[in-house]
């Protein structure tokens, strides 16, 4: 099973659930073999398109044989004295329902297809929600794992103090993520992403390697041997799952490293796509004693009997005490332990819950529509029902066939929906935006089946209860005597209420879709602050062994920028640490001002963006005041800086910052290294679209005084097709150093699309649900008007005989449809005011009560109502006055 692709495994699990239609004895004897044969056939086909031909046959075979198998088992278990008294009634009701379906197969197909799509869509989205949000973490007592540093980064001395003083945490470990390693392997150099960790991290997670061993305390010492543990994905991808990988020596970033183990997939706790882990003391010995190195994250495990609130209170006390003891480094470190699952899911939870709510509204709308269709069928059998009641039939026996029919239709729809959920969830996974965690946990399991069953039961109640109640309350005397005026008015009011409910539900879904689409349009139109077209970006990291000093680093980056500028097809190139729309590679520090009197404990932080080459010209980033950097701003010149507009506005206000001096806050006993401000640059969308830029300082890379700045991003302005220049970009870098790989090579357009990915995903799906809602509501309104016209055929003929024009009758029917839609809009407005409050967190520069959105939705629904009224209105104008008069 593990060797099959994911789509085959999902299809096999869906078929296993479908086999529940058969009796237990049948499943026990044949179930495993049937599932295996199904998987083997799909594996032989080799393509997911085989699902389109395989599943209809499976559903047809199940519908043909499952009922017969259950009847066979029931007959075998029947008591010798005869059948139970309820069995004949139930079988009789089932036969009546099947007879009704055979009599009107078109109606049955519409109902089953609608329910299958509604239930399948709900189950598909719930499958993803279940995998991402609800399934427990794959760790021993994963609910006791907490992230200690969601909003604060720490140092190794901090975690040592926390470990010593905490009583509510049984264990904790720190790690440094997104650590880069260069590996040439057997071809082009590639970048491996790893993490430098304390050995306690694996102890916290309680995960053991599938091969080899974990790190120990003796491995985590400064100057110790270079060792690494591979992730499961890297073991399969780069070493083809070879078991002799243990003890193998590889060269990572010019250093010999021995592989000592392979971890299971769940070891990548933050779903970061890690390739390997190394001991933190070996990789970053400079961080062992430095409390100012605040770039580590930490996870912990709650002690037995300790609660999350107790741990939060304790950590707040500990971090407050450390802030008082070390105000220079720990002033802002207030740890708030958060359940690891919540930290991992992050801001994705509202997205999936909103989708689940939207598709739930569509299913409810479909159920109300089907209830109306079933009610019309029950009304058409009013005379038959009245005769049965007059002859002594019990009201329950009259209502039961209608309920049985809805159960049968919903059951078939649920079986088909479960099959659609398997394929739908797989298709949904293809369109998920980047960064969604735990996608490997998305699978069809018992919780999804239970959800489908619950939805089916609710659907059965909503669809079947109303027709059953109407049938049971029919007045036989009134119907048989012909006095149907009050009954007719009552059922017309009921059906009108159904249609108004449909319009109200449709209004809510349309408002949600309209707000999300309008929000997406606003977000897509945001000015990034630079020209994002024809820009190609790539991350680059120089290995420390050959580029450990400033001169070597400066020479390498200057040579790479020169080579890129000389490459045909590139208009200009530059290097920067902290490219816009990238969350990685952003660095910062604390600023001090020569001319501003700001207390030390209130000095602001700012992003530091060292640049090499014509960065501002390459990016199309405007210089609003002063000048850009020039070739004269090298390491021997007076240090200079360009600040962004946010920093200038916030701290210099009405004064010109040009000529003022700023500095990064110096260490204890050191003098500030003043930089003269020579320009003010425009703001950019630094990490996400729609967020305000933070205070930022650009400096010439040649004037830095830190040797650890060996990483950053190349930005190149190209011609009309930047994607085609990616290989040329890599080759230009390799002409300078053939061992340095480029990673995250992508255009700025792709970065913008990724930033908009979640909004596009939600708006697209909800928009699709909204179109389905409009269609269903229009279908319901059309059905009602057609029913009313057929009921009023004699009345319309008499009105025409008395002088009414065809245009007047046409206008009357259309007005009826529009007025029903308007009444539904009033009801939907109240629901929309409540529901849209939950969308506030997903909207960008759009108010939940946005007037243009409401106006457009109202117009769309009224137009749809008028459109749905045209055909019934045309039928009304064709009423025959002579026929109506003869029937008097």
C-alpha atoms as one frame of an Amber mdcrd trajectory, in Angstrom:
protein
   0.000   0.000   0.000   2.784   2.394   0.854   4.247   1.955  -2.648   1.143
   3.266  -4.413   0.707   6.954  -5.312  -1.502   9.012  -3.037  -4.466   9.081
  -5.442  -4.555   5.258  -5.503  -4.392   5.055  -1.714  -7.228   7.582  -1.373
  -9.332   5.732  -3.939  -8.694   2.434  -2.141  -9.723   3.900   1.198 -12.877
   5.384  -0.375 -13.739   1.970  -1.851 -13.172   0.368   1.545 -15.758   2.741
   3.002 -18.135   2.047   0.089 -18.007  -1.650   0.929 -19.816  -0.852   4.176
 -22.976  -1.088   2.078 -22.455  -4.873   2.169 -23.095  -6.994   5.281 -20.286
  -7.564   7.783 -19.945 -11.251   6.805 -19.451 -10.321   3.156 -16.865  -7.630
   3.986 -14.940  -9.992   6.262 -14.681 -12.656   3.560 -14.185 -10.608   0.419
 -13.515  -6.970   1.424  -9.689  -6.990   1.551  -9.413  -8.852  -1.761 -11.839
  -6.456  -3.476  -9.896  -3.401  -2.274  -6.586  -4.940  -3.367  -7.948  -5.777
  -6.817  -9.221  -2.186  -7.090  -5.781  -0.791  -6.215  -4.013  -3.146  -8.628
  -6.301  -2.132 -11.505  -5.600   1.556 -10.849  -1.867   0.852 -10.594  -1.985
  -0.940 -13.950  -3.797   2.031 -15.476  -1.105   4.319 -14.059  -3.035   7.584
 -14.431  -5.629   9.333 -12.212  -7.915   9.613 -15.238  -8.736   5.939 -14.653
 -10.866   7.029 -11.707 -13.400   8.508 -14.130 -14.144   5.076 -15.621 -13.551
   2.910 -12.564 -15.749   4.605  -9.993 -19.053   4.659 -11.960 -18.697   0.886
 -12.441 -17.963   0.383  -8.731 -21.001   2.438  -7.720 -23.249   0.578 -10.158
 -22.025  -2.820  -8.952 -22.534  -1.818  -5.325 -26.055  -0.533  -5.984 -26.925
  -3.803  -7.795 -25.504  -6.304  -5.324 -25.291  -4.712  -1.851 -29.063  -4.629
  -1.247 -29.394  -8.257  -2.372 -26.615  -9.368  -0.021 -28.232  -7.595   2.893
 -31.634  -9.130   2.090 -29.997 -12.564   1.913 -28.454 -12.094   5.357 -31.756
 -10.741   6.722 -33.683 -13.740   5.414 -31.117 -16.098   6.919 -31.565 -14.483
  10.325 -35.381 -14.294  10.131 -37.135 -15.997  13.083 -38.999 -19.259  12.287
 -42.337 -17.721  13.343 -42.257 -15.268  10.442 -40.991 -11.817   9.604 -40.888
  -9.095  12.234 -43.983  -6.917  12.051 -42.047  -3.843  10.917 -40.232  -5.533
   8.060 -43.190  -5.750   5.630 -43.990  -2.073   6.130 -40.422  -0.983   5.572
 -40.030  -3.160   2.497 -43.340  -1.904   1.172 -42.265   1.704   1.651 -38.973
   0.907  -0.055 -40.797  -0.644  -3.007 -43.030   2.415  -3.312 -39.975   4.693
  -3.253 -38.208   2.617  -5.919 -41.410   2.576  -8.006 -41.584   6.379  -7.764
 -37.961   6.677  -8.862 -38.549   4.379 -11.850 -41.667   6.347 -12.768 -39.779
   9.666 -12.786 -36.107   8.823 -13.399 -35.256  12.333 -14.520 -36.448  13.789
 -11.251 -34.475  11.153  -9.303 -31.301  11.831 -11.297 -31.536  15.590 -10.620
 -32.086  15.065  -6.894 -29.357  12.431  -6.525 -26.858  14.447  -8.572 -27.576
  17.599  -6.565 -27.188  15.784  -3.260 -24.085  13.909  -4.441 -22.397  17.153
  -5.484 -23.433  18.923  -2.279 -22.440  16.083   0.048 -19.292  15.357  -1.964
 -18.171  18.999  -1.896 -18.767  19.204   1.852 -16.947  15.945   2.487 -14.035
  16.932   0.224 -13.478  20.203   2.028 -13.982  18.520   5.387 -11.323  15.958
   4.378  -8.818  18.794   3.982 -10.030  20.556   7.144  -9.774  17.303   9.057
  -6.229  16.631   7.880  -4.905  20.158   8.383  -6.820  21.343  11.452  -8.378
  18.421  13.314  -6.204  15.320  13.101  -3.902  15.005  16.115  -0.200  15.527
  15.630   1.710  12.301  14.889   3.551  12.326  18.198   3.160  10.596  21.518
   0.640  12.789  23.412   1.001  15.458  20.719  -1.632  17.580  22.454   0.944
  18.346  25.181   3.481  19.822  22.755   3.762  23.615  22.807   5.630  26.196
  20.788   7.438  28.469  23.223   8.521  31.195  20.808   5.654  32.060  18.478
   6.272  35.800  18.776   9.720  35.921  20.360  13.109  34.536  19.371  15.603
  33.455  21.997  19.242  32.538  22.582  20.811  29.353  23.905  21.501  30.946
  27.350  17.774  31.803  27.523  16.692  28.207  26.937  19.221  27.049  29.535
  17.610  29.380  32.093  14.080  28.307  31.100  15.017  24.641  31.392  16.493
  25.226  34.841  13.610  27.241  36.300  10.510  25.681  34.674   8.413  23.127
  36.548   5.454  22.969  34.144   7.535  21.806  31.179   8.895  18.275  31.264
  11.348  18.977  28.448  12.205  21.700  25.959  14.619  22.192  23.092  15.848
  25.029  20.898  16.633  24.998  17.204  17.858  27.327  14.484  15.797  26.747
  11.342  16.417  27.499   7.663  20.130  26.675   7.929  21.701  26.298   4.485
  24.231  23.684   3.322  25.820  23.479  -0.134  26.207  19.993  -1.606  27.585
  19.276  -5.047  26.535  15.621  -5.070  27.099  14.168  -8.522  25.898  17.065
 -10.672  25.159  20.765 -10.350  25.583  22.173  -6.838  22.368  22.161  -4.846
  21.223  23.730  -1.612  20.096  21.554   1.303  17.958  23.154   3.990  18.542
  22.033   7.532  18.231  22.987  11.154  20.839  23.282  13.880  19.227  21.793
  16.981  19.767  20.806  20.558  19.529  17.030  21.108  16.559  17.728  23.408
  14.363  18.598  20.399  13.940  14.955  19.398  13.401  14.073  23.059  10.576
  16.613  23.230   8.937  15.136  20.138   9.653  11.543  21.228  10.568  10.476
  17.711  13.158   7.814  16.945  15.123   7.431  13.721  14.170   4.808  11.163
  17.891   4.219  10.712  20.820   4.930  12.995  20.597   7.008  16.147  19.664
  10.408  17.532  22.031  13.123  18.744  23.314  12.841  22.299  24.790  15.359
  24.722  28.293  14.233  23.776  27.582  15.118  20.124  26.505  18.657  20.997
  29.854  20.179  21.999  31.799  23.011  20.449  34.524  21.679  18.185  32.944
  18.227  18.014  32.887  16.109  14.854  30.611  17.195  12.032  27.664  14.804
  11.964  24.155  14.990  10.504  20.815  13.196  10.577  18.901  13.054   7.281
  15.207  13.693   6.894  13.161  10.887   5.385  12.465  12.937   2.239  16.157
  13.750   1.665  17.088  10.097   2.241  14.660   9.020  -0.464  15.408  11.901
  -2.849  19.216  12.125  -2.686  20.224   8.630  -1.497  17.364   6.555  -3.038
  16.565   5.076   0.384  19.848   3.167   0.582  20.334   1.436   3.938  24.120
   1.799   3.731  23.846   5.564   4.068  24.860   5.319   7.748  28.486   6.269
   8.219  28.698   7.768   4.742  30.739  10.951   4.546  29.479  13.851   2.457
  30.904  17.311   1.936  28.477  20.003   3.052  29.560  23.627   2.621  33.181
  22.493   2.139  33.175  20.444   5.368  33.238  16.669   5.689  30.069  15.513
   7.490  29.179  11.969   8.598  25.567  10.751   8.401  24.537   8.982  11.601
  20.773   8.542  11.160  17.562   8.982   9.194  14.459  10.451  10.825  10.818
   9.606  10.017   8.694  12.181   8.131   7.046  13.554  11.304  10.416  14.759
  12.656  10.086  17.896  10.491   7.892  19.412  13.187   7.152  22.746  11.486
   6.619  21.186   8.033   9.509  23.278   6.712  10.789  20.774   4.146  14.046
  20.140   6.009  16.754  17.922   4.513  18.898  17.331   7.589  19.703  18.251
  11.192  23.074  19.058  12.772  24.085  19.653  16.439  23.770  23.335  17.219
  26.927  23.552  19.321  29.011  22.134  16.449  27.455  24.307  13.774  27.127
  27.603  15.675  29.632  27.609  18.559  29.485  31.412  18.628  25.873  31.223
  19.873  26.518  29.092  22.963  27.356  31.963  25.309  25.851  34.948  23.475
  22.571  36.045  24.999  22.236  38.649  22.266  21.984  36.012  19.531  18.193
  36.084  19.434  17.371  33.963  16.415  16.406  30.578  17.885  12.996  28.962
  18.265  11.998  26.514  21.006   9.406  23.818  21.580   8.452  22.098  24.834
   6.335  19.329  26.300   3.982  20.042  29.193   4.717  18.098  32.356   2.206
  15.531  33.553  -0.641  17.345  35.300   0.461  20.821  34.160  -1.961  22.974
  32.175  -1.297  25.428  29.373  -2.385  28.378  31.517  -0.021  27.335  34.313
   2.843  27.092  31.849   2.061  30.513  30.378   2.008  32.092  33.831   5.272
  30.422  34.779   7.080  31.367  31.530   5.900  34.955  31.871   7.383  35.096
  35.362  10.674  33.575  34.201  11.044  35.819  31.138  10.139  38.914  33.163
  12.827  38.050  35.679  15.374  37.557  32.883  14.373  40.876  31.315  15.145
  42.612  34.593  18.475  40.805  34.881  19.493  41.381  31.245  17.648  44.508
  30.020  19.907  45.001  27.000  19.020  41.644  25.419  15.866  40.296  27.073
  13.598  43.335  27.353  11.137  42.132  24.678  11.275  38.366  25.286   7.909
  37.440  26.784   7.220  33.824  25.885   3.607  32.680  25.528   3.401  28.866
  25.123   1.007  27.956  22.300  -0.282  24.490  21.346   1.996  23.209  18.623
  -0.913  22.450  16.297  -2.205  26.039  16.564   1.263  27.401  15.926   1.732
  25.124  12.931  -1.622  25.929  11.340  -1.296  29.651  12.050  -3.537  31.923
   9.981  -4.801  29.089   7.760  -7.606  28.114  10.145 -10.039  30.953   9.165
  -9.518  30.128   5.476 -10.643  26.512   5.726 -13.438  27.209   8.204 -14.799
  29.894   5.854 -14.757  27.423   2.958 -16.508  24.803   5.061 -19.160  27.346
   6.037 -19.683  28.469   2.438 -20.087  24.953   1.051 -22.375  24.129   3.984
 -24.647  27.019   2.988 -24.742  25.702  -0.578 -25.712  22.221   0.644 -28.421
  23.700   2.860 -29.688  25.667  -0.125 -29.751  22.483  -2.212 -31.625  20.645
   0.551 -34.252  23.375   0.769 -34.607  23.281  -3.012 -35.041  19.495  -3.039
 -37.510  19.754  -0.150 -39.557  22.072  -2.332 -39.406  19.640  -5.255 -40.492
  16.747  -3.037 -43.247  18.909  -1.572 -44.604  19.633  -5.068 -44.623  15.896
  -5.778 -46.456  15.247  -2.526 -48.976  17.973  -3.387 -49.588  16.408  -6.795
 -50.581  13.209  -4.941 -52.995  15.119  -2.679 -56.124  13.377  -3.976 -54.538
   9.913  -3.567 -53.441  10.730  -0.017 -56.911  12.052   0.854 -58.550   8.829
  -0.403 -56.181   6.695   1.672 -56.891   8.751   4.789 -60.630   8.587   4.156
 -60.416   4.787   3.903 -58.790   4.602   7.347 -55.071   4.753   6.674 -52.995
   6.074   9.557 -51.327   9.432   9.025 -47.939   7.905   9.875 -48.309   5.315
   7.112 -49.160   8.114   4.668 -46.123  10.197   5.683 -43.667   7.305   5.795
 -43.309   6.749   1.990 -42.263  10.376   1.463 -39.660  10.097   4.211 -38.462
   6.737   2.861 -38.015   8.223  -0.589 -35.905  11.061   0.778 -33.825   8.578
   2.795 -33.235   6.480  -0.319 -32.323   9.461  -2.488 -30.044  10.926   0.194
 -28.400   7.548   0.788 -27.574   7.086  -2.886 -26.391  10.680  -3.022 -24.159
  10.096   0.026 -22.545   7.001  -1.510 -21.819   8.906  -4.706 -20.729  11.926
  -2.645 -18.207   9.840  -0.720 -16.654   8.761  -3.993 -16.626  12.366  -5.197
 -15.024  13.418  -1.889 -12.051  11.146  -2.545 -11.448  12.654  -5.971 -12.492
  16.150  -4.925 -10.087  16.321  -2.008  -7.246  15.174  -4.278  -8.158  17.875
  -6.805  -8.465  20.440  -4.019  -4.951  19.615  -2.851  -3.601  20.608  -6.269
  -5.001  24.119  -5.918  -4.008  24.738  -2.305  -1.871  27.866  -1.893   1.748
  27.417  -0.896   2.625  27.151   2.755  -0.365  25.040   3.849   0.998  22.627
   6.487   0.161  18.979   7.149  -0.984  18.177   3.621   0.362  14.641   4.094
  -2.275  14.137   6.830  -5.136  14.746   4.381  -6.785  11.382   3.799 -10.182
   9.727   3.862 -10.607   8.314   7.369 -13.324   7.351   9.822 -13.925  10.932
  10.874 -14.659  11.929   7.260 -17.065   8.995   6.885 -18.778   9.947  10.140
 -19.077  13.530   8.893 -20.608  12.295   5.639 -23.098  10.148   7.542 -24.046
  13.097   9.751 -24.490  15.339   6.709 -26.606  12.655   5.053 -28.866  12.333
   8.099 -29.275  16.110   8.282 -29.965  16.213   4.541 -32.593  13.491   4.880
 -34.346  15.371   7.664 -34.328  18.682   5.800 -35.393  17.168   2.464 -37.949
  14.633   3.655 -39.503  15.999   6.814 -41.468  18.813   5.174 -43.191  16.663
   2.502 -43.883  13.964   5.118 -45.479  16.451   7.512 -47.592  17.964   4.738
 -48.799  14.515   3.684 -49.718  13.572   7.244 -51.735  16.772   7.764 -53.818
  16.597   4.604 -57.551  17.198   5.216 -59.345  14.379   3.319 -62.805  15.963
   3.611 -61.691  19.273   2.161 -59.755  17.686  -0.686 -62.476  15.193  -1.684
 -65.270  17.773  -1.459 -63.416  20.101  -3.766 -63.111  22.885  -1.158 -59.450
  23.454  -1.819 -59.170  27.184  -1.545 -57.766  27.325   1.985 -55.566  24.286
   1.411 -54.270  25.754  -1.821 -53.473  29.066  -0.174 -51.654  27.268   2.663
 -49.467  25.206   0.379 -48.761  28.218  -1.824 -47.611  30.134   1.265 -45.422
  27.197   2.259 -43.796  26.949  -1.127 -43.289  30.715  -1.278 -41.539  30.475
   2.107 -39.256  27.778   0.711 -38.278  29.919  -2.261 -37.680  32.979  -0.096
 -35.444  30.854   2.136 -33.483  29.754  -0.935 -33.002  33.358  -2.044 -31.950
  34.345   1.485 -29.319  31.575   1.654 -28.114  32.455  -1.837 -27.828  36.111
  -0.800 -25.565  35.199   2.134 -23.231  33.105  -0.056 -23.150  35.770  -2.759
 -22.331  38.512  -0.265 -19.452  36.453   1.119 -18.136  35.756  -2.371 -18.546
  39.384  -3.407 -16.655  40.691  -0.389 -13.818  38.210  -0.906 -13.564  38.989
  -4.630 -13.591  42.710  -3.954 -10.923  42.207  -1.299  -8.814  40.225  -3.761
  -9.163  42.994  -6.350  -8.027  45.587  -3.803  -5.072  43.439  -2.761  -4.074
  42.738  -6.367  -4.044  46.463  -7.107  -1.684  47.331  -4.243   1.385  49.264
  -5.370   4.433  47.246  -4.267   6.578  50.365  -4.251   8.749  49.162  -7.155
   8.369  47.826 -10.699   7.741  44.112 -10.223   7.589  43.139 -13.910  10.587
  41.491 -15.601  12.398  40.884 -12.305  14.166  37.601 -11.513  15.331  36.806
  -7.970  17.453  34.052  -6.423  18.872  33.316  -2.991  22.616  32.846  -2.617
  24.786  31.829   0.345  28.591  31.781   0.293  30.287  28.891   2.167  32.046
  30.049   5.319  35.225  28.018   4.761  36.211  29.964   1.623  34.389  33.224
   2.331  35.011  33.817   6.000  36.369  37.382   5.727  34.865  40.617   4.430
  37.263  41.022   1.520  36.463  37.604   0.053  32.723  38.152   0.461  32.823
  41.607  -1.120  34.950  40.362  -4.019  32.586  37.432  -4.666  29.365  39.437
  -4.695  30.920  42.258  -6.708  32.182  39.722  -9.254  28.775  38.010  -9.472
  26.984  41.328 -10.022  29.493  42.289 -12.731  29.069  38.929 -14.444  25.283
  39.239 -14.404  25.445  42.766 -15.834  27.672  41.452 -18.651  25.350  38.539
 -19.478  23.250  39.078 -22.628  19.541  39.383 -21.823  20.102  41.025 -18.421
  19.515  44.779 -18.264  20.853  45.334 -14.735  21.652  43.312 -11.623  22.146
  43.911  -7.907  22.459  42.115  -4.586  20.437  42.786  -1.423  19.878  41.210
   1.966  16.113  41.208   2.413  14.306  41.230  -0.924  10.647  42.406  -0.905
   7.872  39.801  -0.500  10.341  37.293   0.971   9.939  36.364   4.611  13.357
  34.725   4.730  16.643  36.578   4.807  15.288  39.613   6.656  17.634  41.014
   9.297  17.274  43.900  11.723  18.943  45.822  14.476  18.359  48.656  16.921
  18.936  52.213  15.696  20.339  55.182  17.550  20.164  58.814  16.332  22.819
  61.478  16.778  20.379  64.385  16.730  17.371  62.804  18.522  17.117  62.381
  22.282  15.529  58.918  22.628  15.967  56.839  25.838  18.035  53.710  25.398
  15.141  51.421  26.315  12.947  53.070  23.644  15.335  53.003  20.704  13.498
  51.673  17.630  14.293  48.587  15.639  14.753  48.753  11.875  15.305  46.385
   8.980  18.858  46.388   7.688  19.154  46.018   3.913  22.777  46.015   2.659
  22.947  46.335  -1.148  25.560  45.833  -3.864  25.288  47.314  -7.341  22.530
  49.571  -8.676  19.804  48.087  -6.470  17.398  51.037  -6.644  17.639  51.298
 -10.430  17.261  47.543 -10.913  14.182  47.371  -8.693  12.645  50.582  -9.982
  12.536  51.776  -6.364  12.324  55.603  -6.349  14.691  57.827  -4.389  12.367
  60.505  -2.978  15.093  62.771  -1.613  18.865  62.929  -1.798  20.876  60.546
  -3.974  21.370  56.795  -4.516  24.608  55.031  -3.699  27.541  55.417  -6.085
  30.795  53.587  -6.780  32.537  56.024  -4.419  30.613  54.590  -1.432  33.078
  51.768  -0.868  34.774  50.420   2.247  37.227  53.304   2.441  34.628  56.074
   2.199  32.581  57.730   4.924  29.750  55.349   5.946  26.461  56.376   4.339
  22.873  55.174   4.489  19.570  55.554   2.681  16.452  55.305   4.862  12.948
  54.454   3.766   9.998  56.818   3.831   8.477  55.234   6.947  11.617  55.838
   9.005  11.934  59.418   7.728   8.297  60.241   8.444   8.195  58.596  11.866
  11.386  60.040  13.397  12.361  63.106  11.391   8.807  64.306  10.703   8.997
  67.771   9.110  12.793  67.965   9.163  14.936  66.816   6.275  16.883  63.677
   7.227  19.540  64.333   4.572  22.872  64.906   6.330  21.672  63.516   9.674
  23.634  60.669  11.217  22.370  57.338  12.517  24.092  54.215  13.830  23.317
  50.685  14.858  23.347  50.485  18.637  26.893  49.507  19.614  27.833  46.753
  22.005  28.876  47.411  25.562  31.999  49.564  25.695  31.966  50.267  21.942
  31.564  53.608  20.185  28.759  54.070  17.639  29.694  53.775  13.959  27.840
  56.781  12.539  26.345  56.678   9.045  25.360  59.827   7.173  21.918  59.745
   5.569  22.295  60.610   1.857  18.849  59.653   0.578  15.251  58.647   1.293
  13.805  55.695  -0.637  10.155  54.831  -1.131   8.458  52.183   0.978   7.998
  48.639  -0.324   5.722  45.721   0.513   8.364  43.981   2.588   6.895  40.640
   3.701   3.307  40.592   2.467   0.977  42.515   0.199  -1.040  45.104   2.047
   1.195  45.492   5.073   2.941  48.765   5.883   6.700  48.823   5.457   8.672
  48.858   8.686  11.490  51.363   9.298  14.386  50.271   7.099  17.980  51.319
   6.445  19.848  50.593   3.207  23.658  50.593   3.349  26.404  49.769   0.818
  27.412  46.126   1.252  31.075  47.158   1.002  30.709  49.289   4.156  29.416
  46.553   6.456  31.439  45.539   9.502  29.962  42.035   9.980  31.535  38.940
   8.405  28.476  36.739   8.909  26.548  38.500   6.136  27.363  35.803   3.551
  23.808  35.430   2.305  21.260  37.441   0.398  19.336  37.679  -2.869  20.328
  38.503  -6.404  17.814  40.637  -8.323  18.064  40.932 -12.092  15.968  42.969
 -14.505  15.468  41.043 -17.721  13.487  41.192 -20.946   9.849  40.188 -21.402
  10.420  36.544 -20.366  12.349  36.415 -17.064  11.524  32.719 -16.464  13.652
  31.747 -19.463  16.686  33.470 -17.970  16.904  31.346 -14.814  19.520  28.982
 -16.271  21.582  31.895 -17.592  21.508  33.389 -14.093  22.861  30.171 -12.566
  25.599  29.850 -15.190  26.709  33.440 -14.607  27.118  32.701 -10.896  28.982
  29.445 -11.616  31.438  31.329 -13.835  32.512  33.112 -10.644  32.311  30.051
  -8.338  31.133  26.694  -9.706  30.353  25.307  -6.222  27.830  27.954  -5.119
  24.201  26.953  -5.828  21.246  29.272  -6.312  17.944  28.488  -4.595  14.448
  29.949  -4.688  14.971  31.135  -8.271  11.678  32.815  -9.135  10.279  35.935
 -10.712   8.819  38.778  -8.735   5.524  38.061 -10.501   5.602  34.557  -8.992
   6.329  36.034  -5.578   3.370  38.351  -5.946   1.155  35.472  -7.051   2.243
  33.400  -4.042   1.497  36.283  -1.696  -1.990  36.510  -3.219  -2.407  32.705
  -3.254  -4.555  32.287  -0.112  -6.865  35.140  -1.103  -7.239  33.792  -4.650
  -7.901  30.274  -3.364 -10.662  31.332  -0.973 -12.252  33.848  -3.340 -12.176
  31.376  -6.241 -13.823  28.536  -4.349 -16.413  30.706  -2.626 -17.136  32.352
  -5.988 -17.719  28.895  -7.467 -20.068  28.055  -4.601 -21.871  31.346  -5.183
 -22.488  30.500  -8.856 -23.912  27.146  -7.787 -26.100  28.933  -5.240 -27.477
  31.323  -7.883 -28.279  28.388 -10.164 -30.045  26.453  -7.392 -32.008  29.493
  -6.209 -32.993  30.321  -9.794 -34.078  26.726 -10.311 -36.236  26.880  -7.188
 -37.859  30.134  -8.242 -38.494  28.756 -11.717 -40.108  25.627 -10.238 -42.387
  27.654  -7.980 -43.578  29.953 -10.768 -44.125  27.027 -13.117 -46.154  25.316
 -10.377 -48.197  28.455  -9.723 -48.915  28.944 -13.422 -50.050  25.332 -13.798
 -52.258  25.663 -10.700 -53.741  28.956 -11.924 -54.267  27.936 -15.564 -58.071
  28.187 -15.264 -57.872  31.516 -13.418 -55.513  32.961 -16.038 -57.830  31.810
 -18.847 -60.834  33.475 -17.180 -58.871  36.713 -16.731 -58.003  36.697 -20.406
 -61.670  36.060 -21.278 -62.597  39.087 -19.170 -60.191  41.335 -21.075 -56.804
  40.959 -19.451 -53.963  41.373 -21.951 -51.153  38.886 -22.402 -48.679  41.616
 -21.436 -50.486  42.131 -18.124 -50.373  38.412 -17.338 -46.692  38.291 -18.326
 -45.890  41.257 -16.068 -47.861  39.705 -13.209 -45.852  36.464 -13.214 -42.523
  38.301 -13.513 -43.560  40.667 -10.711 -44.412  37.655  -8.542 -40.930  36.217
  -9.091 -39.169  39.521  -8.419 -41.260  40.209  -5.316 -40.437  36.768  -3.900
 -36.753  37.438  -4.553 -37.042  40.839  -2.866 -38.655  39.263   0.193 -35.859
  36.695   0.314 -33.298  39.503   0.098 -34.750  41.093   3.229 -34.392  37.787
   5.070 -30.900  37.241   3.672 -29.760  40.681   4.753 -30.127  39.740   8.409
 -28.136  36.541   7.867 -25.442  38.344   5.903 -24.953  40.925   8.659 -24.182
  38.066  11.062 -22.095  35.825   8.789 -19.876  38.535   7.293 -18.576  39.419
  10.746 -16.603  36.182  10.634 -15.031  37.195   7.304 -13.517  40.393   8.673
 -10.103  38.771   9.196  -9.974  37.644   5.545 -10.867  41.010   4.025  -8.381
  43.614   2.827  -9.487  47.256   2.746 -13.117  46.142   2.402 -15.762  46.658
   5.064 -18.124  43.723   5.766 -20.968  46.186   5.063 -19.450  47.351   1.766
 -22.329  49.170  -0.067 -21.151  48.458  -3.653 -20.966  44.723  -2.947 -24.465
  44.641  -1.483 -25.812  46.697  -4.379 -24.283  44.393  -7.013 -25.522  41.243
  -5.252 -29.042  42.642  -4.956 -28.988  43.502  -8.656 -27.697  40.046  -9.621
 -30.392  38.258  -7.620 -33.225  40.463  -8.875 -32.023  39.998 -12.458 -31.752
  36.217 -11.915 -35.297  36.210 -10.515 -36.612  38.065 -13.542 -34.718  35.678
 -15.827 -36.122  32.605 -14.030 -39.622  34.070 -14.433 -39.529  34.421 -18.212
 -40.475  30.868 -19.190 -43.347  30.515 -16.655 -44.542  34.001 -17.672 -44.576
  32.899 -21.314 -46.665  29.860 -20.381 -49.117  32.108 -18.529 -49.752  34.126
 -21.698 -50.668  30.926 -23.559 -53.692  30.135 -21.326 -56.794  29.280 -23.399
 -59.896  31.349 -22.355 -62.324  28.941 -24.079 -60.997  25.929 -22.205 -61.179
  27.810 -18.908 -64.824  28.849 -19.504 -65.913  25.321 -20.486 -64.464  24.012
 -17.191 -66.753  26.308 -15.102
